[in-house]
Every structure is written in structure tokens, then in C-alpha cells.
Amino acid sequence: MNRLIYIVLWGGVVGSLAVILVGLGSTLLTPGGFPRLPTPVSLLPGQVALLTPAALLSLGVLLMIFTPFARVLLTVLIFAEERDRTYVAVTGLVFVNLMLGVILSLVFGVG
């Protein structure tokens, strides 16, 4: 269990760092300087495909933000597989709180 969680956390951090570094590198090669605004999530796939600096930087930050979400979800699944109801409930509550924060920020436009 700990090894799998380690891999998820390590992969999330290294993956997001790699995407951010590619985004910073593409900023140096693209006229216009450093992006001032992040790319909206709805436009992200198309902009990442075009390798725009703002999209790559936005994707890297999103990967970093969602790494803990993946860790908590993985923990819920591991506890469910072990049939440990108490830990499923507690970790599930943590995951619901994380998701509630995301949903409320999207609804109220925080950020």
C-alpha cells in the first residue's frame, strides 16, 4: 500500500514538474513573454496539443494540485479492498471535503 501511494505522489510531482519545465522552456522560445493568465480548463486540451506556454504551465499546476486528490482516492480504494470500513469512511470524508472545495470554487468563481 505505501509503495503504491509513494509511486502516485512521486509520479504526480515529477510529472507536473516536467510539464512546468517544458512550459517554461517554450516560454523562452515563444514571442510574447511569460503568460499573464492561465489557460481555461475548457481550452486546455487544444492548447496543450499546440504546446502553448500558458497551457503547459496551467496543466503542470493542475497536475500538482490533483496529485493529493489521487492519493486520497487511491487510499479509499485500498481500504475498501481491505474491507476496513472505518478507514474507508474517514478517508472518504476527506475526499468529499476536497471535492466540495473544488466544486464550491467553480460555482462561486473563487480564484
DOSE-585231 format. One record per residue: residue number from 1; residue in three letters; x, y, z of N, C-alpha, C, CB in turn. Coordinates in steps of 0.001 Angstrom, whole numbers. Glycine has a CB too. Layout:
+------+------+---------+---------+---------+---------+---------+---------+---------+---------+---------+---------+---------+---------+
! resi ! resn !     n_u !     n_v !     n_w !    ca_u !    ca_v !    ca_w !     c_u !     c_v !     c_w !    cb_u !    cb_v !    cb_w !
+------+------+---------+---------+---------+---------+---------+---------+---------+---------+---------+---------+---------+---------+
!  NUM !  ALA !       X !       Y !       Z !       X !       Y !       Z !       X !       Y !       Z !       X !       Y !       Z !
...
+------+------+---------+---------+---------+---------+---------+---------+---------+---------+---------+---------+---------+---------+
***
This chain:
+------+------+---------+---------+---------+---------+---------+---------+---------+---------+---------+---------+---------+---------+
! resi ! resn !     n_u !     n_v !     n_w !    ca_u !    ca_v !    ca_w !     c_u !     c_v !     c_w !    cb_u !    cb_v !    cb_w !
+------+------+---------+---------+---------+---------+---------+---------+---------+---------+---------+---------+---------+---------+
!    1 !  MET !     832 !   -1190 !       0 !       0 !       0 !       0 !     876 !    1253 !       0 !    -946 !      -1 !    1215 !
!    2 !  ASN !    1833 !    1318 !     911 !    2679 !    2504 !     996 !    3481 !    2719 !    -278 !    3617 !    2393 !    2182 !
!    3 !  ARG !    3935 !    1638 !    -882 !    4721 !    1742 !   -2121 !    3878 !    2332 !   -3251 !    5267 !     355 !   -2536 !
!    4 !  LEU !    2644 !    1874 !   -3370 !    1759 !    2381 !   -4421 !    1446 !    3864 !   -4207 !     453 !    1566 !   -4461 !
!    5 !  ILE !    1203 !    4257 !   -2974 !     939 !    5667 !   -2673 !    2182 !    6508 !   -2968 !     507 !    5840 !   -1191 !
!    6 !  TYR !    3341 !    5983 !   -2615 !    4606 !    6664 !   -2918 !    4744 !    6886 !   -4424 !    5810 !    5845 !   -2385 !
!    7 !  ILE !    4440 !    5874 !   -5211 !    4555 !    5983 !   -6670 !    3598 !    7040 !   -7213 !    4273 !    4623 !   -7337 !
!    8 !  VAL !    2378 !    7072 !   -6688 !    1398 !    8074 !   -7143 !    1873 !    9483 !   -6796 !       7 !    7809 !   -6506 !
!    9 !  LEU !    2334 !    9673 !   -5567 !    2797 !   11002 !   -5169 !    4046 !   11415 !   -5940 !    3077 !   11036 !   -3669 !
!   10 !  TRP !    4999 !   10514 !   -6038 !    6240 !   10804 !   -6755 !    5941 !   11088 !   -8232 !    7237 !    9624 !   -6620 !
!   11 !  GLY !    5116 !   10252 !   -8839 !    4760 !   10443 !  -10243 !    4048 !   11763 !  -10487 !    3889 !    9307 !  -10713 !
!   12 !  GLY !    3160 !   12146 !   -9570 !    2449 !   13415 !   -9713 !    3379 !   14608 !   -9634 !    1385 !   13535 !   -8654 !
!   13 !  VAL !    4301 !   14564 !   -8680 !    5233 !   15681 !   -8513 !    6204 !   15757 !   -9693 !    6013 !   15538 !   -7189 !
!   14 !  VAL !    6788 !   14628 !  -10054 !    7753 !   14620 !  -11161 !    7063 !   14953 !  -12484 !    8453 !   13246 !  -11259 !
!   15 !  GLY !    5883 !   14394 !  -12692 !    5149 !   14683 !  -13930 !    4775 !   16150 !  -14051 !    3896 !   13837 !  -14003 !
!   16 !  SER !    4263 !   16723 !  -12967 !    3889 !   18136 !  -13016 !    5116 !   19022 !  -13186 !    3127 !   18531 !  -11748 !
!   17 !  LEU !    6202 !   18669 !  -12523 !    7435 !   19442 !  -12673 !    7949 !   19385 !  -14113 !    8511 !   18922 !  -11707 !
!   18 !  ALA !    7886 !   18215 !  -14729 !    8335 !   18071 !  -16117 !    7488 !   18929 !  -17055 !    8277 !   16595 !  -16553 !
!   19 !  VAL !    6179 !   18916 !  -16857 !    5294 !   19717 !  -17716 !    5559 !   21205 !  -17500 !    3803 !   19389 !  -17430 !
!   20 !  ILE !    5752 !   21617 !  -16254 !    6043 !   23029 !  -15966 !    7370 !   23439 !  -16603 !    6084 !   23278 !  -14436 !
!   21 !  LEU !    8380 !   22588 !  -16519 !    9676 !   22919 !  -17126 !    9570 !   23020 !  -18648 !   10728 !   21865 !  -16744 !
!   22 !  VAL !    8797 !   22148 !  -19264 !    8577 !   22252 !  -20722 !    7842 !   23553 !  -21029 !    7764 !   21023 !  -21262 !
!   23 !  GLY !    6872 !   23904 !  -20191 !    6154 !   25163 !  -20375 !    7062 !   26369 !  -20234 !    5023 !   25265 !  -19386 !
!   24 !  LEU !    7949 !   26333 !  -19254 !    8903 !   27436 !  -19092 !    9863 !   27508 !  -20281 !    9696 !   27274 !  -17780 !
!   25 !  GLY !   10309 !   26337 !  -20748 !   11182 !   26306 !  -21925 !   10494 !   26850 !  -23157 !   11655 !   24896 !  -22192 !
!   26 !  SER !    9231 !   26493 !  -23344 !    8513 !   27003 !  -24512 !    8246 !   28500 !  -24400 !    7197 !   26255 !  -24690 !
!   27 !  THR !    8195 !   29002 !  -23158 !    8050 !   30449 !  -22965 !    9258 !   31189 !  -23524 !    7869 !   30783 !  -21472 !
!   28 !  LEU !   10425 !   30605 !  -23356 !   11650 !   31228 !  -23872 !   11693 !   31222 !  -25398 !   12879 !   30507 !  -23321 !
!   29 !  LEU !   11034 !   30246 !  -26018 !   11063 !   30108 !  -27473 !    9901 !   30795 !  -28173 !   11069 !   28661 !  -27838 !
!   30 !  THR !    8943 !   31270 !  -27406 !    7742 !   31871 !  -27978 !    7756 !   33375 !  -27751 !    6472 !   31246 !  -27368 !
!   31 !  PRO !    7477 !   34148 !  -28800 !    7406 !   35597 !  -28591 !    6216 !   35966 !  -27695 !    7297 !   36329 !  -29945 !
!   32 !  GLY !    6343 !   37026 !  -26981 !    5253 !   37490 !  -26137 !    5555 !   37405 !  -24660 !    4028 !   36712 !  -26429 !
!   33 !  GLY !    6604 !   36732 !  -24302 !    6996 !   36668 !  -22901 !    6188 !   35682 !  -22087 !    6881 !   38011 !  -22290 !
!   34 !  PHE !    6317 !   35825 !  -20794 !    5673 !   34928 !  -19849 !    4161 !   35151 !  -19859 !    6241 !   35134 !  -18431 !
!   35 !  PRO !    3364 !   34075 !  -19902 !    1899 !   34242 !  -19913 !    1403 !   34923 !  -18644 !    1208 !   32883 !  -20072 !
!   36 !  ARG !     479 !   35815 !  -18811 !     -57 !   36562 !  -17673 !   -1256 !   35858 !  -17031 !    -461 !   37963 !  -18115 !
!   37 !  LEU !   -1991 !   35067 !  -17827 !   -3198 !   34406 !  -17336 !   -3122 !   32910 !  -17616 !   -4460 !   35014 !  -17987 !
!   38 !  PRO !   -3726 !   32096 !  -16754 !   -3764 !   30661 !  -17035 !   -4740 !   30351 !  -18162 !   -4149 !   29878 !  -15776 !
!   39 !  THR !   -4569 !   29218 !  -18775 !   -5485 !   28767 !  -19817 !   -6725 !   28178 !  -19153 !   -4804 !   27722 !  -20755 !
!   40 !  PRO !   -7928 !   28577 !  -19588 !   -9149 !   27981 !  -19025 !   -9163 !   26469 !  -19257 !  -10412 !   28630 !  -19651 !
!   41 !  VAL !   -9708 !   25732 !  -18312 !   -9720 !   24273 !  -18381 !  -10415 !   23784 !  -19649 !  -10408 !   23690 !  -17147 !
!   42 !  SER !  -11470 !   24477 !  -20076 !  -12202 !   24043 !  -21271 !  -11339 !   24125 !  -22534 !  -13460 !   24892 !  -21450 !
!   43 !  LEU !  -10359 !   25015 !  -22561 !   -9493 !   25178 !  -23727 !   -8176 !   24416 !  -23586 !   -9207 !   26649 !  -23955 !
!   44 !  LEU !   -7958 !   23828 !  -22437 !   -6664 !   23221 !  -22133 !   -6239 !   22115 !  -23105 !   -6700 !   22666 !  -20751 !
!   45 !  PRO !   -7095 !   21136 !  -23440 !   -6628 !   20070 !  -24330 !   -6117 !   20583 !  -25679 !   -7745 !   19084 !  -24562 !
!   46 !  GLY !   -6865 !   21470 !  -26302 !   -6447 !   22011 !  -27594 !   -5184 !   22841 !  -27503 !   -7546 !   22842 !  -28183 !
!   47 !  GLN !   -5071 !   23614 !  -26438 !   -3893 !   24465 !  -26276 !   -2649 !   23652 !  -25908 !   -4156 !   25524 !  -25207 !
!   48 !  VAL !   -2838 !   22575 !  -25138 !   -1705 !   21700 !  -24822 !   -1218 !   21017 !  -26094 !   -2098 !   20643 !  -23751 !
!   49 !  ALA !   -2160 !   20613 !  -26939 !   -1787 !   19983 !  -28210 !    -956 !   20935 !  -29071 !   -3046 !   19540 !  -28977 !
!   50 !  LEU !   -1206 !   22231 !  -28949 !    -442 !   23245 !  -29682 !     838 !   23641 !  -28939 !   -1307 !   24484 !  -29922 !
!   51 !  LEU !    1025 !   23081 !  -27744 !    2195 !   23351 !  -26909 !    2359 !   24834 !  -26566 !    3438 !   22856 !  -27605 !
!   52 !  THR !    1243 !   25489 !  -26300 !    1334 !   26892 !  -25895 !    1868 !   26967 !  -24466 !     -55 !   27599 !  -26004 !
!   53 !  PRO !    2728 !   27943 !  -24184 !    3321 !   28047 !  -22848 !    2286 !   28144 !  -21724 !    4223 !   29248 !  -22794 !
!   54 !  ALA !    1258 !   28967 !  -21920 !     247 !   29143 !  -20865 !    -461 !   27826 !  -20572 !    -784 !   30217 !  -21271 !
!   55 !  ALA !    -757 !   27053 !  -21613 !   -1449 !   25780 !  -21417 !    -559 !   24770 !  -20708 !   -1912 !   25215 !  -22757 !
!   56 !  LEU !     704 !   24704 !  -21089 !    1618 !   23767 !  -20438 !    1817 !   24118 !  -18973 !    2964 !   23750 !  -21156 !
!   57 !  LEU !    1979 !   25391 !  -18681 !    2126 !   25818 !  -17288 !     853 !   25539 !  -16496 !    2474 !   27313 !  -17218 !
!   58 !  SER !    -300 !   25798 !  -17103 !   -1582 !   25532 !  -16435 !   -1753 !   24044 !  -16169 !   -2755 !   26054 !  -17284 !
!   59 !  LEU !   -1412 !   23208 !  -17137 !   -1518 !   21763 !  -16964 !    -588 !   21280 !  -15853 !   -1195 !   21040 !  -18280 !
!   60 !  GLY !     630 !   21792 !  -15817 !    1562 !   21406 !  -14767 !    1049 !   21745 !  -13379 !    2888 !   22070 !  -14990 !
!   61 !  VAL !     466 !   22916 !  -13248 !     -83 !   23326 !  -11952 !   -1286 !   22455 !  -11584 !    -491 !   24822 !  -11981 !
!   62 !  LEU !   -2144 !   22164 !  -12555 !   -3292 !   21298 !  -12282 !   -2855 !   19897 !  -11858 !   -4190 !   21210 !  -13514 !
!   63 !  LEU !   -1835 !   19370 !  -12518 !   -1315 !   18061 !  -12115 !    -808 !   18096 !  -10676 !    -188 !   17615 !  -13061 !
!   64 !  MET !    -135 !   19159 !  -10316 !     370 !   19289 !   -8950 !    -786 !   19391 !   -7951 !    1288 !   20523 !   -8832 !
!   65 !  ILE !   -1817 !   20124 !   -8303 !   -2965 !   20289 !   -7414 !   -3712 !   18978 !   -7226 !   -3911 !   21352 !   -7958 !
!   66 !  PHE !   -3869 !   18200 !   -8300 !   -4676 !   16989 !   -8220 !   -3908 !   15756 !   -7757 !   -5282 !   16713 !   -9547 !
!   67 !  THR !   -2604 !   15876 !   -7534 !   -1835 !   14749 !   -7005 !   -2345 !   14314 !   -5627 !    -351 !   15118 !   -6920 !
!   68 !  PRO !   -2599 !   15225 !   -4687 !   -3163 !   14779 !   -3402 !   -4557 !   14164 !   -3542 !   -3228 !   15947 !   -2436 !
!   69 !  PHE !   -5351 !   14634 !   -4501 !   -6668 !   14043 !   -4741 !   -6510 !   12578 !   -5137 !   -7433 !   14826 !   -5842 !
!   70 !  ALA !   -5564 !   12321 !   -6034 !   -5321 !   10949 !   -6482 !   -4864 !   10085 !   -5314 !   -4271 !   10921 !   -7610 !
!   71 !  ARG !   -4059 !   10637 !   -4462 !   -3558 !    9890 !   -3301 !   -4691 !    9517 !   -2361 !   -2505 !   10709 !   -2547 !
!   72 !  VAL !   -5578 !   10457 !   -2075 !   -6692 !   10181 !   -1171 !   -7648 !    9171 !   -1803 !   -7440 !   11485 !    -818 !
!   73 !  LEU !   -7946 !    9328 !   -3081 !   -8832 !    8377 !   -3763 !   -8212 !    6980 !   -3763 !   -9116 !    8839 !   -5215 !
!   74 !  LEU !   -6931 !    6885 !   -4029 !   -6248 !    5599 !   -4006 !   -6325 !    4972 !   -2609 !   -4779 !    5764 !   -4441 !
!   75 !  THR !   -6173 !    5794 !   -1587 !   -6254 !    5293 !    -218 !   -7648 !    4752 !      88 !   -5887 !    6398 !     776 !
!   76 !  VAL !   -8686 !    5444 !    -385 !  -10054 !    4946 !    -195 !  -10196 !    3578 !    -848 !  -11095 !    5939 !    -785 !
!   77 !  LEU !   -9695 !    3440 !   -2069 !   -9815 !    2167 !   -2779 !   -9041 !    1052 !   -2081 !   -9323 !    2318 !   -4212 !
!   78 !  ILE !   -7864 !    1366 !   -1563 !   -7068 !     358 !    -850 !   -7779 !     -90 !     418 !   -5672 !     911 !    -504 !
!   79 !  PHE !   -8324 !     869 !    1168 !   -9039 !     498 !    2386 !  -10307 !    -287 !    2057 !   -9388 !    1749 !    3201 !
!   80 !  ALA !  -10959 !      57 !     958 !  -12155 !    -697 !     550 !  -11786 !   -2134 !     187 !  -12852 !      -7 !    -650 !
!   81 !  GLU !  -10677 !   -2299 !    -493 !  -10227 !   -3645 !    -839 !   -9891 !   -4456 !     412 !   -9008 !   -3575 !   -1762 !
!   82 !  GLU !   -9362 !   -3786 !    1425 !   -9044 !   -4455 !    2693 !  -10276 !   -4609 !    3584 !   -7964 !   -3676 !    3439 !
!   83 !  ARG !  -11410 !   -4098 !    3128 !  -12683 !   -4152 !    3860 !  -12602 !   -3488 !    5245 !  -13122 !   -5605 !    4017 !
!   84 !  ASP !  -11877 !   -2377 !    5299 !  -11743 !   -1622 !    6535 !  -12712 !    -442 !    6481 !  -10268 !   -1137 !    6748 !
!   85 !  ARG !  -13908 !    -685 !    6964 !  -14993 !     295 !    6824 !  -14705 !    1622 !    7516 !  -16269 !    -280 !    7374 !
!   86 !  THR !  -14070 !    1567 !    8670 !  -13779 !    2800 !    9408 !  -12873 !    3709 !    8592 !  -13126 !    2481 !   10764 !
!   87 !  TYR !  -11789 !    3161 !    8062 !  -10863 !    3973 !    7288 !  -11446 !    4394 !    5948 !   -9577 !    3221 !    7070 !
!   88 !  VAL !  -12301 !    3555 !    5367 !  -12994 !    3960 !    4134 !  -13859 !    5178 !    4421 !  -13863 !    2794 !    3568 !
!   89 !  ALA !  -14579 !    5141 !    5532 !  -15465 !    6259 !    5880 !  -14679 !    7538 !    6148 !  -16308 !    5906 !    7105 !
!   90 !  VAL !  -13612 !    7429 !    6927 !  -12828 !    8623 !    7272 !  -12142 !    9186 !    6031 !  -11776 !    8292 !    8360 !
!   91 !  THR !  -11494 !    8329 !    5264 !  -10790 !    8790 !    4071 !  -11778 !    9258 !    3016 !   -9900 !    7679 !    3508 !
!   92 !  GLY !  -12925 !    8607 !    2926 !  -13973 !    9046 !    2007 !  -14470 !   10438 !    2358 !  -15134 !    8061 !    2019 !
!   93 !  LEU !  -14581 !   10703 !    3651 !  -14996 !   12044 !    4100 !  -13957 !   13094 !    3707 !  -15212 !   12062 !    5633 !
!   94 !  VAL !  -12691 !   12755 !    3838 !  -11623 !   13672 !    3413 !  -11740 !   13938 !    1913 !  -10219 !   13086 !    3753 !
!   95 !  PHE !  -11974 !   12887 !    1132 !  -12099 !   13055 !    -315 !  -13313 !   13915 !    -659 !  -12205 !   11686 !   -1006 !
!   96 !  VAL !  -14422 !   13687 !       3 !  -15628 !   14504 !    -237 !  -15344 !   15966 !      87 !  -16826 !   13991 !     615 !
!   97 !  ASN !  -14635 !   16230 !    1168 !  -14283 !   17612 !    1516 !  -13399 !   18252 !     447 !  -13569 !   17652 !    2871 !
!   98 !  LEU !  -12434 !   17491 !     -61 !  -11588 !   18018 !   -1135 !  -12428 !   18355 !   -2371 !  -10483 !   17001 !   -1500 !
!   99 !  MET !  -13304 !   17442 !   -2743 !  -14139 !   17669 !   -3925 !  -15125 !   18820 !   -3701 !  -14901 !   16387 !   -4290 !
!  100 !  LEU !  -15637 !   18932 !   -2507 !  -16542 !   20035 !   -2184 !  -15832 !   21373 !   -2351 !  -17080 !   19892 !    -747 !
!  101 !  GLY !  -14578 !   21432 !   -1933 !  -13795 !   22658 !   -2122 !  -13638 !   23014 !   -3591 !  -12426 !   22509 !   -1484 !
!  102 !  VAL !  -13387 !   22022 !   -4426 !  -13261 !   22269 !   -5869 !  -14591 !   22736 !   -6442 !  -12780 !   20996 !   -6605 !
!  103 !  ILE !  -15663 !   22047 !   -6095 !  -16984 !   22394 !   -6626 !  -17392 !   23798 !   -6192 !  -18037 !   21371 !   -6163 !
!  104 !  LEU !  -17186 !   24124 !   -4931 !  -17552 !   25459 !   -4462 !  -16715 !   26548 !   -5130 !  -17395 !   25543 !   -2952 !
!  105 !  SER !  -15451 !   26259 !   -5388 !  -14624 !   27263 !   -6060 !  -15075 !   27448 !   -7501 !  -13140 !   26862 !   -6016 !
!  106 !  LEU !  -15545 !   26374 !   -8140 !  -16054 !   26515 !   -9510 !  -17387 !   27256 !   -9527 !  -16213 !   25135 !  -10168 !
!  107 !  VAL !  -18262 !   26951 !   -8572 !  -19569 !   27607 !   -8534 !  -19462 !   29082 !   -8205 !  -20462 !   26929 !   -7527 !
!  108 !  PHE !  -18625 !   29418 !   -7225 !  -18523 !   30805 !   -6785 !  -17390 !   31562 !   -7435 !  -18359 !   30856 !   -5313 !
!  109 !  GLY !  -16655 !   30911 !   -8330 !  -15615 !   31592 !   -9086 !  -14458 !   32093 !   -8248 !  -16202 !   32726 !   -9814 !
!  110 !  VAL !  -14128 !   31384 !   -7200 !  -13007 !   31788 !   -6362 !  -11719 !   31579 !   -7142 !  -12986 !   30992 !   -5025 !
!  111 !  GLY !  -10836 !   32520 !   -7092 !   -9557 !   32376 !   -7777 !   -9530 !   33311 !   -8895 !   -9313 !   30965 !   -8262 !
+------+------+---------+---------+---------+---------+---------+---------+---------+---------+---------+---------+---------+---------+
***
